[in-house]
Structures are given as C-alpha cells and as structure tokens.
Amino acid sequence: MISIPHKTKQFLVLLIKLLIVGGAFYFIYNQLANNEKLDWQKFIVLFQKNQSIGGIVFILLLSVLNRYFEILKWQNLVRVIQKINVAEATKQVLAALTAGLFTPNGVGEYAGKALFFEKKDTKKVIFLNLICNGIQMVLTVIFGIFGLLYFNTQHAVITSETVILVFGALLLLIVILFSIKKITLKGYSIEKLIYKINEIPKSIHQKNIFLGICRYIVFSHQYYFLFVAFDVDLPYLTLIATISSVYFLASSLPTFQFLDFAVKGSVAVYFFGILGVNEWIVIFISTLMWFLNVVLPVIIGSYYVLNFKSRIPVKTDSVNKSKTPFEK
C-alpha cells in the first residue's frame, strides 16, 4: 500500500474543502446572476412598496426555525450512536448541507455527516440520516396528497378516474413490497430494514415525527407569508393546498440541491398559473425560499467545512459505553 506523507494529506484535505466551498458559491452566484426570469427591477419596486422591518425579521425567523427543527431532528436521532449538543448538531447539519449542495438529491450530505463520526459508525450514520430525511419525505407526501386532492376539487387538473387509478397503483405497490419483504438483495431486505427501524426507541421516532411536522408547518407557511407579502390575494386553504401540492410533486423529481428552486419554481409556475398568479412573482418567491433556506445555511456551513478536522476518538463515559440499539 502506498503511504501518503502527512503534509500531502493536509494539502489534499484543504483542496477538497476549497473545492466544496468554491463550488457551492459558484453555483449559487450562477443561479442568481444568470437567471433571465428574475426581474430584479419589479422586485425592488414591490419591496420598496411593502418593505417592513418586522416582516423581514419574521420571514428570517421562519428560516432559522426551519433549519433549527432539522438540527433538533438530527440531534434526536443520532442519540442512538452518541449524544451531541445543539452546537455540534448544527455544525454537522450545515456542513453536510454544504457538501451535498451540488450532488444528486443531496447524496453528499450523507457522506458529510459520516465524516464527523468514527469509521465504524459510518453505516449507522447513513441509516439515521436516511430516516431523518425519510420522515420529512413521508410527511411531504401525506400533506401533498391531501393538498393535491383539495386543489383538484377547486380546479380539475386530473380526472376522478386518474385519482382512483393512482391510488390503486400505490396500494398495489405497497402490497407487492410487503409480499416480497423477505427477499434479500446483497444482504438487504425490507424486513431487515423494518427490523432496524424498530430497534430505535419509539420515543425517538415520536419526537422525530413531531419535529418533522413542525418543520413542514414552518416552511410551508413561510412560502404562504411570502405570497401574502407579494400582494397575492387568495384564500388560505387554497394557497396552503397549492404549496403542499408543489412541494409534493417537486420533491418526487430527482434533482440537485442547487437546482432545487428551479424545479420547485417550474412546478409552482404551473399550479399558481392556474390560480392567476403572475409568473415572475412565483419565480421570485421560489428563489427567495431557496436563498433563505439553502443559500444562507450553506454560507454558514462553509465556515464549518473550512474548519473541519478529522474526528479524533474520544473517551466515552459510563452512559455512552452502554450498548446502542444497533449493537444489541
């Protein structure tokens, strides 16, 4: 095996850090500066008309809460491996978000979080991150289906026959998955996955679901209040149902984190276009949501990436020496 000198390793680590941060900022700048659909003059005029310090602080507070609930979710889940404080959870979540910015569906986030733990815990960290993101996806699907059904009663986008067909297909898929749950593929099976999930204490799952719901309520209402700020006058239920539908359908499409606002924006333009909302308003709000909930956390996360150091094993106390649910 070829041995790499220590100084060379340090240089390579620094180079990787700079590439991650530099790439993240390049993609952010490229999307904001070269998007022809963003009419900044209209935005400035409307902003000057409706500017409110209280309103700006409120919208920013919702962004902080959105990411804070995600941090609490991670802190809660990772307890099965190691207890960490909020500051450490913040560092891991934001650094991982930065690392996953330009990877498909944020795959880099999984590797980013794993780097903060010992190598032997890598699979456990990836599994916990899958649960952390998975519950948010499940909630997006549940709220999104209800939102889409409500939207469809107001504006017939799809026929009743199509709705029945889709639900029938989903039901059939669930039946098939559970009927083959014992089939093993490369050592993995649905039955084994369910068993691993059940190993985690119910209290952790319950808290995870609660925090996931809180996060969903925060970012969906942040979207809602931005529409209100842009003088969009639509009934509350109609707006929330449309927002839920947009997030549900957009989240179902494979994409990169840095293109997230473009995908959501495209879906949003279609749905809000049906409601008569101007296209440029929809695009601006989608871009603002992306900026507030992805770009700002990535800027902070870049600091953690640049200051990242390989994890040094630490002595654990008597509490941490007890077996985790994964080791029983």
C-alpha positions in Angstrom: 0.0 0.0 0.0 1.3 3.4 -1.0 1.9 5.7 2.0 0.9 9.4 1.6 3.0 11.9 3.5 1.2 13.8 6.3 1.7 17.2 4.6 0.4 15.9 1.3 -2.8 14.6 3.1 -3.2 18.0 4.8 -2.9 19.7 1.4 -5.4 17.3 -0.2 -7.9 17.8 2.6 -7.6 21.6 2.2 -8.0 21.3 -1.5 -11.2 19.3 -1.1 -12.6 21.8 1.4 -11.8 24.7 -1.0 -13.4 22.8 -3.9 -16.6 22.1 -1.9 -17.0 25.7 -0.7 -15.8 27.3 -4.0 -18.2 25.0 -6.0 -21.1 25.9 -3.7 -20.6 29.6 -4.0 -20.1 29.4 -7.8 -23.4 27.5 -8.3 -25.2 30.0 -6.0 -23.8 33.0 -7.9 -24.5 31.4 -11.3 -28.2 30.7 -10.5 -28.8 34.2 -9.1 -26.9 36.2 -11.6 -27.8 34.4 -14.9 -31.4 33.6 -14.4 -33.2 35.6 -17.1 -36.6 35.0 -15.5 -35.7 37.0 -12.4 -36.8 40.6 -12.9 -34.9 42.4 -10.2 -36.5 45.8 -11.0 -40.0 44.6 -10.4 -38.8 43.0 -7.1 -37.2 46.3 -5.9 -40.3 48.3 -6.7 -42.6 45.9 -4.8 -40.1 45.6 -2.0 -39.9 49.4 -1.5 -43.7 49.5 -1.6 -44.2 46.8 1.0 -41.0 46.9 3.0 -41.4 46.2 6.7 -38.6 45.6 9.1 -40.9 43.5 11.2 -41.9 41.4 8.2 -38.3 40.8 7.1 -37.4 39.7 10.6 -40.4 37.4 10.8 -39.5 35.7 7.4 -35.9 35.3 8.5 -37.0 33.9 11.9 -39.0 31.2 10.0 -35.8 30.3 8.1 -34.0 29.9 11.4 -36.8 27.8 12.8 -36.9 25.7 9.6 -33.2 24.7 9.9 -33.4 24.6 13.7 -36.0 21.9 13.7 -33.9 19.9 11.2 -30.9 20.3 13.6 -33.1 19.0 16.5 -34.2 16.1 14.4 -30.6 15.1 13.8 -29.6 15.6 17.4 -32.5 13.4 18.5 -31.8 10.6 16.0 -28.0 10.4 16.5 -28.5 9.8 20.2 -28.6 6.1 19.4 -24.9 6.3 18.5 -23.6 9.2 20.5 -25.1 12.1 22.5 -24.3 15.5 20.9 -25.3 19.1 21.9 -27.1 21.5 19.6 -23.9 23.3 18.6 -22.4 20.1 17.4 -25.6 19.0 15.6 -25.7 22.5 14.0 -22.1 22.0 12.7 -22.8 18.6 11.3 -26.1 19.5 9.6 -24.8 22.8 8.0 -21.5 21.3 6.9 -23.3 18.3 5.4 -25.8 20.6 3.6 -22.9 22.5 2.0 -21.2 19.2 1.0 -24.4 18.0 -0.6 -25.3 21.2 -2.5 -24.2 20.0 -5.9 -24.7 16.3 -5.6 -27.8 14.4 -6.9 -30.6 14.6 -4.3 -28.1 15.8 -1.7 -26.3 12.5 -1.6 -23.1 14.3 -0.4 -25.0 15.1 2.8 -24.8 11.5 3.9 -21.0 11.3 3.5 -20.7 14.8 5.1 -22.3 13.7 8.3 -20.5 10.4 8.4 -17.1 12.2 8.5 -18.0 13.6 11.9 -18.1 10.1 13.4 -15.8 7.1 13.7 -15.4 5.0 10.6 -17.1 2.0 12.3 -20.3 4.1 12.7 -20.5 5.1 9.0 -23.3 2.7 8.1 -25.3 3.7 11.2 -24.9 7.4 10.4 -26.0 6.9 6.8 -29.0 4.9 8.0 -30.0 7.5 10.6 -29.7 10.3 8.0 -31.9 8.2 5.7 -34.6 8.1 8.5 -34.1 11.8 9.2 -34.8 12.7 5.5 -37.2 9.9 5.1 -39.7 11.1 7.6 -39.7 14.6 6.1 -40.4 13.0 2.7 -43.2 10.9 4.1 -44.8 14.0 5.6 -44.4 15.9 2.3 -46.2 13.0 0.5 -49.0 12.8 3.1 -49.7 16.6 3.2 -49.1 16.8 -0.5 -51.7 14.2 -1.4 -54.3 16.0 0.7 -53.3 19.3 -0.8 -53.5 18.0 -4.3 -56.9 16.4 -3.7 -58.2 19.7 -2.3 -56.7 21.7 -5.2 -58.2 19.2 -7.6 -61.7 19.8 -6.2 -61.3 23.5 -6.8 -59.6 23.2 -10.2 -60.0 19.9 -12.0 -56.4 19.2 -13.0 -56.8 15.5 -13.1 -60.0 13.4 -13.6 -61.6 11.3 -10.8 -60.7 8.1 -12.8 -57.0 9.1 -12.8 -57.1 9.7 -9.0 -58.6 6.3 -8.4 -56.0 4.7 -10.8 -53.1 6.4 -9.0 -54.3 5.3 -5.5 -54.9 1.8 -6.8 -51.4 1.7 -8.2 -50.0 2.9 -4.9 -52.0 0.3 -2.9 -50.8 -2.4 -5.3 -47.2 -1.3 -4.9 -47.5 -1.4 -1.1 -48.9 -5.0 -1.2 -46.1 -6.1 -3.5 -43.4 -4.6 -1.3 -44.7 -6.3 1.8 -45.2 -9.6 0.0 -41.5 -9.7 -1.0 -40.2 -8.2 2.2 -38.2 -11.3 3.0 -36.4 -11.4 -0.4 -32.7 -10.4 0.2 -30.7 -8.4 -2.2 -27.0 -8.1 -1.4 -27.7 -8.7 2.3 -30.6 -6.1 2.4 -34.3 -6.7 2.6 -37.4 -4.7 3.5 -37.9 -7.0 6.5 -34.4 -6.2 7.8 -34.9 -2.5 7.2 -38.2 -2.6 9.3 -36.3 -4.5 12.0 -33.5 -1.9 12.1 -36.1 0.9 12.3 -37.9 -0.9 15.2 -34.6 -1.2 17.1 -34.6 2.6 17.6 -36.7 3.5 20.7 -40.3 4.7 20.0 -39.7 7.9 21.9 -37.0 8.9 19.4 -39.3 8.1 16.4 -42.2 10.0 18.0 -40.0 13.1 18.6 -38.6 12.8 15.1 -42.2 12.8 13.6 -43.2 15.8 15.8 -40.1 17.8 14.8 -40.7 16.9 11.1 -44.3 18.2 11.3 -43.1 21.4 13.0 -40.6 21.9 10.2 -43.2 21.2 7.5 -45.6 23.8 9.0 -42.8 26.4 9.3 -41.5 26.2 5.7 -45.0 25.8 4.1 -46.2 28.9 6.0 -43.0 30.8 5.1 -44.0 30.2 1.5 -47.5 31.3 2.3 -46.5 34.6 4.0 -44.2 35.5 1.1 -47.1 35.2 -1.3 -49.1 37.5 1.1 -46.1 39.9 1.1 -46.2 40.0 -2.7 -49.9 41.0 -2.7 -51.2 37.6 -3.7 -54.8 37.6 -2.5 -56.1 34.0 -2.4 -58.0 32.0 0.3 -55.7 30.5 3.0 -56.7 26.9 2.2 -56.2 27.3 -1.5 -52.7 28.7 -1.0 -51.6 26.1 1.5 -53.1 23.3 -0.6 -51.2 24.6 -3.7 -48.0 24.9 -1.7 -48.3 21.4 -0.4 -49.0 20.1 -3.9 -46.0 21.9 -5.3 -43.6 20.5 -2.6 -45.0 17.0 -3.1 -44.6 16.9 -6.8 -41.3 18.8 -6.9 -39.8 16.5 -4.2 -40.7 13.5 -6.3 -38.4 14.6 -9.1 -34.6 13.7 -8.9 -32.6 16.9 -8.8 -29.5 18.7 -7.3 -29.8 20.9 -4.3 -28.6 23.9 -6.1 -31.3 23.4 -8.7 -34.0 22.8 -6.1 -35.6 26.3 -6.5 -35.7 25.9 -10.3 -37.5 22.6 -10.1 -40.0 23.8 -7.4 -40.3 27.1 -9.4 -41.3 25.3 -12.6 -43.9 23.2 -10.8 -45.1 26.3 -8.9 -45.5 28.3 -12.0 -47.9 25.7 -13.4 -50.1 25.4 -10.3 -50.1 29.1 -9.4 -50.6 30.0 -13.1 -54.0 28.2 -12.8 -54.8 30.5 -9.9 -53.9 33.5 -12.0 -50.7 34.5 -10.1 -48.0 36.3 -12.2 -45.2 34.0 -13.3 -42.4 36.4 -12.1 -43.9 36.5 -8.6 -43.9 32.7 -8.4 -40.3 32.5 -9.6 -39.1 35.2 -7.2 -40.8 33.6 -4.2 -39.4 30.2 -5.1 -35.9 31.8 -5.5 -36.3 33.6 -2.1 -37.3 30.3 -0.4 -34.2 28.7 -1.9 -32.0 31.6 -0.8 -33.4 31.8 2.7 -33.4 28.0 3.4 -30.5 26.7 1.4 -28.1 29.6 0.5 -27.9 31.2 3.9 -27.3 27.9 5.7 -24.7 26.9 3.1 -22.8 30.2 3.8 -22.7 29.3 7.5 -21.9 25.7 6.6 -19.0 26.8 4.5 -17.3 28.0 7.7 -17.7 24.6 9.3 -16.4 22.8 6.2 -13.2 25.0 6.1 -12.6 24.4 9.8 -13.4 20.7 9.6 -10.9 18.4 11.2 -10.8 14.6 11.1 -12.6 13.1 14.1 -10.3 12.0 16.9 -11.7 9.2 19.0 -12.7 10.4 22.5 -13.2 8.6 25.7 -16.8 7.8 26.5 -18.4 7.9 29.9 -20.3 5.1 31.5 -23.5 6.3 29.9 -22.1 6.2 26.4 -20.5 2.8 27.0 -23.9 1.1 27.1 -24.9 -0.7 24.0 -26.8 1.2 21.3 -29.9 -0.2 19.7 -27.7 -1.2 16.7 -25.4 -3.3 18.9 -27.9 -5.3 20.9 
